[in-house]
Amino acid sequence: MTQSRALGVFDSGLGGLTVVRAIQELLPNEPVIYLGDTARVPYGTRSAETVLRYSRGCAQLLVERGVKALVIACNTASAVAVEMLRAELDLPVVGVIRPGAEAAVEVMEQLLRKERFEQPPRIGVLGTPGTVASGAYPRAVSQLSTRFEVVAQAAPLLVPLVEEGWLEGEVPRLAVERYVAGLMEQRARVLVLGCTHYPLLKPLISEVAEKLAGRPIPVVDGAQATARAVRQLVEEGKLARAPSPASGAGLELLVTDLPAGFSESARRFLGGSVGHVEQVDITLR
Amino acid sequence: MTQSRALGVFDSGLGGLTVVRAIQELLPNEPVIYLGDTARVPYGTRSAETVLRYSRGCAQLLVERGVKALVIACNTASAVAVEMLRAELDLPVVGVIRPGAEAAVEVMEQLLRKERFEQPPRIGVLGTPGTVASGAYPRAVSQLSTRFEVVAQAAPLLVPLVEEGWLEGEVPRLAVERYVAGLMEQRARVLVLGCTHYPLLKPLISEVAEKLAGRPIPVVDGAQATARAVRQLVEEGKLARAPSPASGAGLELLVTDLPAGFSESARRFLGGSVGHVEQVDITLR
């Protein structure tokens, strides 16, 4: 029975657990198998060719585990691999870019209904070098609406800051200022967090953006939007699992490496204990 | 003829080019094949088991290319893999930890000949989480001298800062202060740069350490010391190549990924143009 199978979610590391958390809130009945490619994280600074190869390996492992749908909970992998995986795999594939772009367009439309701007405001995207270089957000936004321009800024230091757990204080504040300042100057009035690591820096990013722009700047986190897209897919595809009397649908956590500090890092992203973790080898794919 | 073969040097990424530069200065007649595992950089945040596996793959490729000796130009890989590779390979293997520890002990001895300290000064090591967790520097120092205590600080943000090219300004200054302050409080009076990325931050680290300690703090960079160890090995092992009339012994640069900004990053580490670069695949090992 396809319906009883798990949703497969993968990311370069543990950032995608923010998406799992959102899925579990919207679809508490759905079991999830999560694969974090912690032995090769980060993807965001690698070439598109390498990210494609790594993404294919992750997807194959989840397919072998019998998942009923695939969620690419990594912006860099979504940016370069979603089309390829859709073409190659015989199951539904959801990335984080399109839902994030949809949410940004929605917020932008609300903003324009409420306020008048002298010059047209833009959508600002913070992302990894790989995501920004791919042009995936401007492309996704232009497919949804021709009204909005997108400006994007690569922010390679934010992933290591989050992994190090430096979420407040002067170092992350100055780094965020440096990345956000240019977007504000280019009239970004909505910010998209184009990397699953960044939601942990959301309070700081909001604060810095508001200070720089002199007005509140809505910050869109793709995790919620992606979870809504997954719910829609499950419902429309008749993939929903029958409610089980047992409490909790369960999360299976697979990783390719278990470095020191793993549990603490995982807890930070999932917002709770992670349970059983299995280490898998996908380098031979 | 073994002598005419190249020296094989590998690193997780491009930081090891600082070691290549030092080798080329001391041994201008020796050709070098450098392998940077840029598709899986950084090693410093991964488990020892994964670093061992990756190091073995790098070494095997260089052995297949016929190198006459192997230099592990990566602190994390040296910390966990040098013994294993020595046992497994039929050629001399030099790591960066032992030469770095020797240089630190030497500087410490000079310091104690010149000055009196109320309490015994210590050797401070800045390194990746992997290098610090391995305890390799305290072990190497204790094998050289029982006089000196070692205090080590993991500094995971320094690698991304160097890769991003943020070598001066407030963000790297505050990050360095945060990492160095504890070492100074623990009476470190010599600092070892226990990662091949850090020499690019050496001016800043020196300045911050002096400010915090209220006195100049010698900063030891393992690249020079490693190059001297390689020269000794080449001379003692009768591995020296006969001087060639052609100018320049040559550097062959192999990488596992070619991300955007690669050339600029490579130039930063090598201090000059990098010439021909070949992309190789070692993930199937």
Interface residues (C-beta under 8 A of the other chain):
Chain A: T38 A39 R40 T45 R46 S47 E49 T50 R53 P129 G130 A133 P156 L157 V159 P160 L161 E163 E164 W166 E170 V171 L174 A175 R178 T256 D257 L258 P259 A260 G261 T283 L284
Chain B: T38 A39 R40 T45 R46 S47 E49 T50 R53 P129 G130 A133 P156 L157 V159 P160 L161 E163 E164 W166 E170 V171 L174 A175 R178 T256 D257 L258 P259 A260 G261 T283 L284
